[in-house]
Amino acid sequence: MRRLIFILLSSILPVYGLQAQNTGADAPPVSWTADNGNGTFTNPLFYDEFSDPDILRVGDDYYLAGTTMHTVPGLVILHSKDLVNWENISYCFDRFDFTEDRFSLKNHEEIYGQGVWAPCIRYANGQFYVFTNVNGKGLQCYTSKDIRGPWVHHNMQGNIYDLGVLFDDDGKVYAVHGYGEVKCTELKPDMSGPKEETERVIIPEGNGVGEGHHFYKINGMYYLISTDYRPNGRTLCSRSKNIWGPYETRVITADETYGYHAASLTQVPRGEKYRIGHDGTKFGLGPVDKDATACTNAHQGGIVSTPDGQWWALFMQDFHSIGRTVCLMPMTWVDGWPMVGLEGNLGRAPRTWFKPGVQPDANGAVASQPMRAPYNRSESFDGKVLGRVWQWNHNPDDKMWSLKGGRLRLNAMPAEQLMWARNTLTQRVIGPQSITTVELYTKGMKDGDVCGLGNINVPCSWIGLVKNTNQLTLRCFEQLTNDTMDVAVELPMGKVWLRCIGDYDKDQAQYAYSTDGVTFKTLGRMMPLSYQLISFQGSRHALFAFNVKGKNGGYAEFDNFTVDEPKAVRNNIPYGKTFRIINLATNRPMEATTHGPVYDTTPGNDGLRTRFKIVDKGHGQVLLQCADGRYVCATGLGLPGDVLTTTDASKAEVFLWQDYLDHEFMLMSMRTHLYIGKSPTTGSPYSMDFKGADPARKNGAVFRWEELVPQP
């Protein structure tokens, strides 16, 4: 049934297309954007990978820099006016300017899981600076007067990485770096290198301070934001009146997983050396503990203030096989500490909250806000340049690819396997679900060529065509199991449509193909996907061509790459509906008893007191009303038994709806910033003192709504 649903979706969705990403507030987005169009946003900001975010504000413009590892163009920079809607405006470089073979995937040399990572973006002296590390090359800096470039590369060398940089009031430039034992080093103002003799330990080992540093000076105080991952992730703040210390430290957020458990990690058997791209490696997928936080929770990122004085954190979070993406979290200052979260619920943050700077008018209306996804993900290849969403796997050979006649041409170079194939063009997968389709023209293929659509991950997979002598074979390959499935095909149109159907929240994907562009058939199993710490990237679509017979082959041509997102348009709040509320922890319906406290009732009960509807209060705020007219309210501290019902709407609790997709949700009190829920173990009635969801969504605060036909 699941396979049938995917096939039906994949045949229906492409008619809608996926072109313009700029839409008005009254037009539905065609790609995921966090903006809900009602003055609120829902995390993640992007439902695709964006690791190690660092945030900068210059005037009323925000810039976000992120890790790109071994892919080029490298060091991505996004721009926003509201911290919610973003546009890719720059990369710091088009290709690695180092000559070693490993940067270009030559002679079985590679930089998977290396390259550039954990950038720091700053603005000083009338120009932008982006600092980062390149494995084996040390500290790098890119500078430009214009955020869009061109950028000047400074190879600063030195053993400094995962750093935070501060341009201090006295004109000196400092870098903070290290894990556990934190060091501070002054940098030369011309960015020619660090002043090694200035390096000092400012926080000794033993203080629980981690890595991924972000360094600030706020109101004369030095603040260091870092992340520790042992035994599981949390974000800390260290502060001092003197840059050299001493520093005091406290945790500013922990356990905020938004209801996402730790992912299954790719594993290689102990004692077996894994070689990237080598077929035959015995891969495994690690066990999944749905109750575990591990390092899945929001961590490592920067903080920023808005022009009106609000403070926000932009931290990354592991979203399973998608990789690491970014969440926007409001902050509250308490006794000089920048705490993640809202008053009454510090350390946690809502998944849905009000956009920065959004102010309703006297009637409660919010001005139309431009909604934007960061990229155009679909590509016709009709232009003279590739869209900004595309990146090459390592440095490309520019003589071996081209845009011709409205198609992308990739010339096949020698490679034993996809992960060694040069000139592989990639883009990140987009969640929570997406269906990616591309046309592959076969006329230019020669003996030994392998061309198609794949997933650059560890382990990898692909669907494509293999040419042996004059015979074309359609093949699906899955490296996890080293399975190969071949199908003989005839291509009367000289091309084949290849498709990847991904359900990335569930860590699974399946390939399909068509010979007429209308009817698609699946090939291979529904594959499990994982996150992994070998290449430190999530799943990535790949267009590839290589030759397995040790020679340059022919070429493949690709056209009409489309990405369709069934859940990009989110209409998940059940306005105007009558529904039951099922607690995911107990699988029992909520019942508003006439006795007073709200309870769970027996499964299957759909009586009048288990029927609810919502009253819209604007901007995602709702009242919860029982079908007999009573409203849910809370008294006291919100302890068990404090959740009652009332006939007085003015006393009803105002909730902000927290959307978890697929009819799952939470209700956060606008009065206390805590959540309504019920313990699955104690038998107590509902309370309003839950801080948030647990990783499995089974602590009693996450619900599912089921629509019912109203009773007369």
N, C-alpha and C positions, 0 to 999 in steps of 0.2 A: 504493500500500500504506500509506504514512504517513497519507494522508487517511482511509483505511478504518479504521485503528487508532484515530485520534482520534474518528471517528464512533462506533465501537463503545464506546470508553471513555466518551464523553459521554452515551451512552444508558444505560449501566450504572451509572455512579457515583452519580447523584442519589438512588438508592434508599437509600443509606446516610445521607443527611442530613448536616447540619453545624450542630449546635446548641451544646451545652455545651462550653466550653473548659476547664473545671476537671476534671481526671481524676486518678485515683490512679495510682501507679507501675505497677500491674498492668493498667491500661487503656490501649489505644492512643490516641494523640492524633488529633484529627480536623483539626488545622491544625498547620503546622510549628512545632515547638519544638526548640530546640537540645538539650534534655535527652534523653539516650538511655535513661534509666530504670535505668541500672546504675552510677550514680555518676560517669559521664562526660558530657561535652557535645561537640557537633560544630558548628563554625562554618558559616554565620553564625548569630548569635543569632536574627535574624529574617530570613526570606527575602523581605522586602519593604523598601521604601525607608525609611531613617532616617538622614538626613544630619547631619553636624557634631555628633556626640554629645558631651555633657559630662556627667560623672558626679560624684555627690555621695553621701557616706555620712553619715548622722546616726544615731548609735547603731548598731543592727544593721539599719537600713533604708537601701536604696540608691535613689537617684532619678536618672533619666536624662532630660535635656532634649535636644530636637532641632529642626532647622530645619523650618519649614512653608511658607516662601516666601509665595505669594499666596493660599494656601488658608486657610479659616476653618471652625471655630475654630482659633486659632493658638497656636504655642509649646507643643508637646505635651510632657507629662511622664509617664514610666513609673515604676513602683515594683517593687522586687524585694527578696526576703530572701536570695537566694543568687547574684545576678549572672547567673543563667541563665534563670530563669523570671520573666517580666515581665507587668505589667498596666498598661493605660492608666488613670490615675486623674485626670488633670487637663489642661486647657488654660489658658493664662494669660488668654486673652480669647476672647469669642464672635465678635467681628467687629472689624475695624479701626475705631477711633473718630476717624479723619480724614475730613474732608468732601469732599475732592477726588474728582472723578468716577473717576479711575483706580483707586481702591480698590474701586469697585463695578462696574467694567466698563461704565461709561456713556459715551456719546458717543465711542465708539472710543478711549477712554483705558483703559490697562491697566497692571498691574504684574507681568506674567509675568517670572519670573526675578529678581524683586525682593521686596518685602515684608519679612518677617523671616527672618533667617538667622544661623547661627553663634552660638547662645546660650551663655551662661555661667551656671550655676546654683550658688548659694552659700547658706550658712546662717550667720547671725551675728545678735547682738543679739536672739535669740529669734524671728527670722523668716526666711523664705526670700526670696531675691532671684534674679530671672532677668533678666540683661542681654542685650540684643540690639541690632541695628541695623535701622532701617527706611529704605530708600532715599529720599533727599530729605528725611528728617526727623531724621536723626542718631541719637544714642544713646538707647535706651529702657530703662527698668527697670520690672519688675513685682514687687511685694512682697506677702507674705501671711503671717499667723501660722500658717495651716493650708495644707499643701501642696495640698489639694483646693480651696483658694480660699475666699472670693472674693479676687481679686487687684486691687491698686491700681496704676494706670498712672502712671508718672513720665516725662514727656517731657524728657529731659536735654539733647537737642540736641547740638551739638558734633560734630566730625569724628573720631569714634572708632568703629571697627568691627572685626569679627573679633578680638575682644578676650579677654584673660584678666583676671580680677579677683581681687585678694587683699585680705582684711581682715587687716591686720597686727596684731602684738601690741600696738602702741601706740595702737590704735584708728583709725588712718588707713586709708583705702581707696584702693587703687591699681588703675589699668587699664593693661595692657600691650597695645600695638597696633602695626600697621604691617607692611609686607612688606620684607624686606631690611634697611632702616634701622628698627630697633625702638625705639619710644618708650614712656616711662612717664609717666602723668599721674595726679595725685591727684584723687579725686572728692569732691564735697561730701558730708558724712555724711547729709544729708537727701535725697540723690539728686535735688537740684534742678539739677545740672549738673556738668561738670568744672571744676577749678581750672586754667584755661588757662595761668596764669603758672607752673605747676609742671611743665609738659611739658618733658621732657629726652630726648635720645637716649641709650639705655643700651647698645645694640649697633649699631655703625656698619655701613653697607653694606660688603659685601666679605667677610663672615664666613659666607656660605652659609646664613644663617638665613632661614626662610620666613615663613609666615602661620599663621592658625588657632591663636592662642596659648592656652595653658592654664598658669596661674601658681600656684605652690605655695610654701609655706615648710615645710621638713621638717628637723627637728633643727637649727634655726637657720640653715639654708642656703636661699637662694632658687633655685628651679628653674623653668625656663621650657620647656615642651614646645611645639614648633612643627613645621610641615611645609613642605618646599620641593618644588616640582614641576618644577624645571628641572635637568637635561633630563628626568628622570623622578622619580617621587615617592619621598620618604624622610622619616623623622621624626627630629628632632633634639632634644637636650636641652642647654640652656645653664644654667650655674649660677654663683652668686656669693655671697660672704659679705655683700655689701652690695647693697641693692635697686637702687642706681644704677650698679652695676658696679665694676670690669670683670668681664665674663662670659667663661668658657671654654665651648666648644661641642664636642659630638661626636654622631655619628649613633647612634641607639639601635635602629633597625630599618630595613631596606631589602630590597627584592626579595621580600617575602613576599606572593605573589599567590595562594597556595593552588591554583596551577594554573589561574588564569583570566587569559587574555590581554586586552590592551586592546580596548575595544569599537569598533565602527563608529560614527562621529560623524555626526550630521546636518550636511549642508553646503548652503550657498546659493552660487550662482555669484558669483565676484568681480565687484564693481561693481553687483550687483543688490541693492537694499534690500529686505529681507524685512519684510513687515508681518504681524503675527500674524493668523492666521485667513484670509488672503487666498488664495482658490483661484486657481491659475495660477502660483504661485511654482514655479520649476524647482528642486526639491529634488534632492539627491544624498546617497548614503550613502558615507562615507569608506572607504578600503581597510582591510582587516583584516590586521594583521601578528600572527600567532599567536605569534610569538617575542618580541613587545614587551611590556615591563612598563608603559611610559608612566606614567600616574598611577593605574593600576588597583590597585596594591598597597595594603596596609593603611597608612593614614596619618590624620592629623588626628583627634584625640580626646583624652579625658582619662585620667588614671590615678587609682587609688584603692587604699587599704589595707583589708583586712578586720580585724575585731576581733582575730583571732589573729595578725596581723602579716604576712599574705601581701600582695603587691602585684600589681595587675592593670592592664592597659591595655584600654580600650574604644575601638578605632579603627575608622574607617569604611573601606570598600573598595568600589570600583566593581564592581557585578555586572551589567554590560551594560545591557540595556533595563529591568531592574528598577530601576536607579538605584543609589544608594549605601546600603549597609547596614552593620551593625555586627558586628565580630568581637571576641571576648573572648580576650585574650592574656596568659599568665602572664609575670611580670617577675622578674628576678634582679638584686639590687644587687651591683655590683662596684666596689670602691674609691670608694664614694660616688656611683656613677652608677646610675640605674634603667634597666637594659637589658631590652629585650623579649626573651623567650625563656628557655630553660633552660640550666643549667650544661652546658657542652660544645657548645652550639649557640646562642650568643647572636646576637641580631639577627633570628632567625627564630622562629616559634612554631608549635606543633602545631595542626592543624585539629581534632583530637580530643584532649581532655585531661580531667583529673579536675576535677570541680566544686569551687569554693572551699569549704573547710571540710568536705569529705566525708572521713570517717574510717571505714574498714571495721572491724568488730569482730574478735574473736580468731579467728573462723572465716572471716574474709574477706567476710562479708556486709555489705551497705550498707543502712541503714534506708530505708524507702520515702520517696521525696521527691515532694512535690506537683508535678505537671507542668502547665504553663499556657502557652497562647499569649496574646499581648498583647491580642487582640481577638476578639470574635464577628464574623466577617466576613459571615455570612449574616444576612439581615434579612427578617422577615415583615411589617414595618411595622404590626404590631398595637398597638404601644405608643403612649404619648403623646409620646415624644421619640425622636429618631433614636439609633441606636447610636453609641458613641464612635468607631468606625472611620470614620465618614462625615465628609467636609469639603466645603464649598462652594467652587466656583471663583470667587474674589473674594467680596466681601460680597453676600449674597442680598437680594432684596426680599421681606421676610417676608409681605407681603400677597399674594404670588403663588405661594405653595406651602402645603401643609397635609398633615396625616395624617388621613385620613377613611375610616371604614369598613374599617379594616385595610389601607389602601392609601396610597401616596405619590402626591399629586396635584401636578403641576407645570404651572403656567399658561404658555402660550407667549407670549413677548415678542419684539419685532422683533430679528432678527439675520440677517446674511448668511451666517453659517457657524458651525459648532460652537464654535470658539474665542472667538466673540463672544457666545455664548448665555449670558444671565444665568440665575441659579438652576440651574446645572448641579451636580448632586450627585456627588461623586467618592469613591473609595477606591483605595488603592494595589493594584496587582496583587500576587499572591503566587506565588513560585516554589517549586521549580524548574518545576513544571507545575501548572496549575490550569484548571478548567473552570467558567466563570461563566455562570449562566442567570438570566433575569428574565422575568416575565410583563408584557406591555404591553397595557393595555385602551385601545381606540380610540374609544369612544363619544363622548368629549368633544372630539375633534379637529375643527378647522374648516379652511376653505380656506387654504392656504399653510402649514399646520403641518407641522413635521418633528420627529419624536419617536423616541427609541430608546436604544440602548446603544452607547457609543463608547469610544475611547481618547484621553484628553486627553494628547497629547504633541506634539512638533513633528518631523515632520508628524503630523497627527491622522488618525483614521479612525472610521467608525461603520457600524452596521447599524440600520435603522429604517424607519418608515413615513412616507410623504409623501402629503399630501392635496391634490389639485387639484380644485376644485369639489366633486364628490361621489365622486371616484375615489380609492381608496387604492392606493398602489404601494409594494411592498417594495423598499428601496434599500440597496446597500452602496457606501460611498464611501471611497476611499483617497487622501489628499492627496499622498502621495509621488509618485504617478503621475498624479494628477488623474483617476482612473478612476471611473466611475459605472456600476454594474450594477443594472438594474431588473428586477423580477419582478412580474407581475400575481398577486395573491393574493385568495382568498376566505376570509373569517374567520367561519365559521358560529358560533363561540363568542364572537365579539366581541373576541377578543384573539389575540395572537401571542406565542410564546415566542422570545426572542432569546438567543443564546449566543456567548461568546467562548472559543475553545479555545487556550490559550497554552502554548507550550513556551519559557519565558523564558531558560533556560540556552542555548538555541539561537537566541534572538532572533527568534522567529517566532510568529505567531498567525493564526487564521482565524476568520471569523464563520460562524454557522449559524442556522437558524430552524426553527420547527415551527408548524403550525397546529392540532395536537392534543395537544402536550405529550409525545408518544411518539416519533414519527419525525422526525428532524432532517435537514435538507439543508444542505450548505455553500453559501455564496454568496461569490463573490470568491476570490481566490487566497490561498495561504499567504503572508501578508505578512511581509516582513523588518521587524524592529524595531531601534531604535537608542537610544543615549543621546545627549543633546545639551546644549549649554551656552547655549541660548536661554532656556528656562524653568528650567533647572537642576533638572529633575525627571525621574524615570523614567516608565514607562507607568502610567496611572491609568484605571481603569474610570470611566465617566461615564454617568449617567442624565440625559437632557436633553429639552427641549421648546423649540422656537423657531419663529418665523413669518418666512418669507422674503419676505412681501409688505408689509413695513414697517408692520405693525399688531399690536396684541395679538390673539392668536388664541383658540383654545379651550384644552383641557388634555389632558394625558396622565396616566394612572394606572398605577403600577407596583406589582407584588406579588411576593412569594416570590423574593427575590434570594438565590441560593444560590451558594456557592463550594465546589467539590470539589477536593481535593488528592490525586492518586494517590500521591504520594511522601511524604506526611506521616508515614506509618507506615514506618519504616526497619528492615527485617530483612535487612541486606546482608552481615553476617558469615556465611560459609558453615559454620556449625556442623553437624557430622555429615555433611558432604559430602566426596566425593573430587573434586579439581579440578586442572586445569592452571593455571599462572601464566604469563600472556603479558605480556612486557615491551612497553609501548606504544611505546618508542623503536625497538625492533628487530623487533617483531611475532614474536618467537621465544619458545618455551616455556623456562622455567627447568628445568634438569636437575641433580639432585643426584648427581654422579658418584661412583663408588666410589673413584676415584683421590684425591679430596679436595676441591679447590676446586669451587664451584658455578658452572656455566656456562650460557650459552644453547645450545640445540640447534637442529636444523633444523626449519623450520616443518612442522607436521603430525605430528611425533613425539609419540606418546602412550604410550610405553613406561612400564614400572613406575617408572623413576627420574624421570619427569616428572609423576608423580602425587603429590599432596600432600593432606594434611588438617591441620586445626588442633586443638590441644589447648587447651581453654578454661581459662584461669588466673584468670578473674573480672575484672569491670570493664573488658571490652574487651581484656584482655591475653591473648595467645595464644603457644603454641609452634608452630613450623612443622615438621611431621613428614612425611617421605617415606613413600610407601606401603609400603616394605620395612622400616619401623620406625625408620630413622635420623632424627635431629633436626638442624636447621640451627643452627649455632653460629658464633661468631667468636672469633678470637684476636688478640693484638697490638693494633694501633691501628685495625683494621678496614680496612686497605688492600687493594687487589686481591689476591686469593689468600688473604686471612685468613678468608674466609667458607667454612667447611668443614661437615662433618657428623659426628655422634657418635651412638653408641648409648646414651650416658649422659644420661638426661633432666635430671639435675641440672646438666649443663653446657650445656644448650640455651639459646639466646638467648630472652629474654622480650621480645616485641614488643607495642606498643600499636597496634591496628588503626586506621588512618586512613581513614575512609569518604569516598569521592568519588562515591557513588551509581552506579547502572548497572553494578555489579560492578567498578568501578574502585576502587583502594585503594593505600595505601602502608603500609609496616611500619617503625615507629620503635622503635629499641632503647631499652628502659627503662634500660639501663646507661649508654649514651653520649648518648642523645637525638638521635642521628643515624639516617639511614635507609639501608636496604639498597637497592642498585641496581647497574646495570651500564652502563658507558659505551657509547653506540651507535657510537662511532667508533674506539676504540683496539683492540678485540678482546680486552681484558683480562677476567679472570673477575669474578665479583661481589665487591663491596666493601661496607663498612658505614660510609662516610664522606660520604654525601650530606647536604647541609644542608636540602634540601627539594625541592619541585617547581619546574620552570621554568614560564613562562606557557603553553607549548604542551603540557606534560606529556610531553615527549619527551626529557628529559635522562637517562632510564634508571632513575628512581626510582619511577615510577608504573606500576602493573600492572592487568591485567584477569584475573579468574578465570572459568574455564569449567568447569562441572560435568561430571563423567565418571561412567560406571557403573563401580563398583569391579571390578577383575579378581579372579577366584577365587584 
